[in-house]
Amino acid sequence: MMRVIVNGVSFYTTKRAIVERRVGDNSNINEAIYQLYSNMFNAVGIGSTISLYDSKMCKHTYDIQINK
């Protein structure tokens, strides 16, 4: 199990759910968590701010932390 915090909301998920991009209901959040997880390598935890754009070119910013 991995602990993920997105914009202050904490929840637990699995590595498989992150890789398959089915952590949350929003595809932008799934993609942001996957991008951060792919940069994690052997670290115990990682945190970053990731900005993504939706189909209407609206910028969405996510503060994400992942802990093993």
C-alpha positions as a Markdown table, in Angstrom:
| # | Residue | x | y | z |
|---|---|---|---|---|
| 1 | Met | 0.0 | 0.0 | 0.0 |
| 2 | Met | 1.1 | 3.5 | -0.7 |
| 3 | Arg | -0.1 | 6.7 | 0.8 |
| 4 | Val | -0.9 | 9.5 | -1.6 |
| 5 | Ile | -1.8 | 13.1 | -0.7 |
| 6 | Val | -3.3 | 15.3 | -3.5 |
| 7 | Asn | -4.0 | 18.9 | -2.6 |
| 8 | Gly | -4.3 | 18.0 | 1.1 |
| 9 | Val | -6.5 | 15.0 | 0.7 |
| 10 | Ser | -4.9 | 11.7 | 1.9 |
| 11 | Phe | -5.7 | 8.2 | 0.7 |
| 12 | Tyr | -4.2 | 4.8 | 0.3 |
| 13 | Thr | -3.7 | 3.0 | -3.0 |
| 14 | Thr | -1.6 | 0.3 | -4.6 |
| 15 | Lys | 1.2 | 0.4 | -7.1 |
| 16 | Arg | -1.0 | -1.5 | -9.6 |
| 17 | Ala | -3.7 | 1.1 | -9.4 |
| 18 | Ile | -1.2 | 3.9 | -10.1 |
| 19 | Val | 0.3 | 2.1 | -13.1 |
| 20 | Glu | -3.1 | 1.4 | -14.5 |
| 21 | Arg | -4.1 | 5.0 | -13.9 |
| 22 | Arg | -7.3 | 4.1 | -11.9 |
| 23 | Val | -6.5 | 5.9 | -8.6 |
| 24 | Gly | -9.2 | 8.6 | -8.8 |
| 25 | Asp | -12.2 | 9.7 | -10.8 |
| 26 | Asn | -10.4 | 12.4 | -12.6 |
| 27 | Ser | -8.0 | 11.4 | -15.5 |
| 28 | Asn | -5.8 | 14.5 | -14.9 |
| 29 | Ile | -5.2 | 13.4 | -11.3 |
| 30 | Asn | -4.5 | 9.8 | -12.4 |
| 31 | Glu | -1.9 | 11.1 | -14.9 |
| 32 | Ala | -0.3 | 13.5 | -12.4 |
| 33 | Ile | 0.1 | 10.7 | -9.8 |
| 34 | Tyr | 1.5 | 8.3 | -12.4 |
| 35 | Gln | 4.1 | 10.9 | -13.6 |
| 36 | Leu | 5.3 | 11.5 | -10.1 |
| 37 | Tyr | 5.3 | 7.7 | -9.3 |
| 38 | Ser | 7.4 | 7.1 | -12.4 |
| 39 | Asn | 10.1 | 9.5 | -11.1 |
| 40 | Met | 10.1 | 7.9 | -7.7 |
| 41 | Phe | 12.7 | 5.1 | -8.4 |
| 42 | Asn | 13.9 | 3.7 | -5.1 |
| 43 | Ala | 13.0 | 6.6 | -2.9 |
| 44 | Val | 10.8 | 6.2 | 0.2 |
| 45 | Gly | 8.7 | 9.2 | -0.7 |
| 46 | Ile | 8.4 | 12.0 | -3.2 |
| 47 | Gly | 6.5 | 15.2 | -3.5 |
| 48 | Ser | 6.0 | 17.8 | -6.3 |
| 49 | Thr | 3.6 | 20.3 | -7.8 |
| 50 | Ile | 2.4 | 19.2 | -11.3 |
| 51 | Ser | 0.4 | 21.3 | -13.7 |
| 52 | Leu | -1.7 | 19.8 | -16.4 |
| 53 | Tyr | -4.1 | 21.2 | -19.0 |
| 54 | Asp | -7.6 | 19.8 | -19.7 |
| 55 | Ser | -9.3 | 19.6 | -23.1 |
| 56 | Lys | -10.4 | 23.3 | -22.8 |
| 57 | Met | -6.8 | 24.3 | -22.1 |
| 58 | Cys | -7.6 | 25.2 | -18.5 |
| 59 | Lys | -4.6 | 24.8 | -16.3 |
| 60 | His | -5.0 | 22.5 | -13.2 |
| 61 | Thr | -2.3 | 22.4 | -10.5 |
| 62 | Tyr | -1.9 | 19.5 | -8.1 |
| 63 | Asp | 0.3 | 19.3 | -5.1 |
| 64 | Ile | 1.1 | 15.5 | -4.7 |
| 65 | Gln | 3.1 | 13.5 | -2.2 |
| 66 | Ile | 3.6 | 9.7 | -2.4 |
| 67 | Asn | 5.0 | 7.6 | 0.5 |
| 68 | Lys | 5.7 | 3.9 | 0.4 |
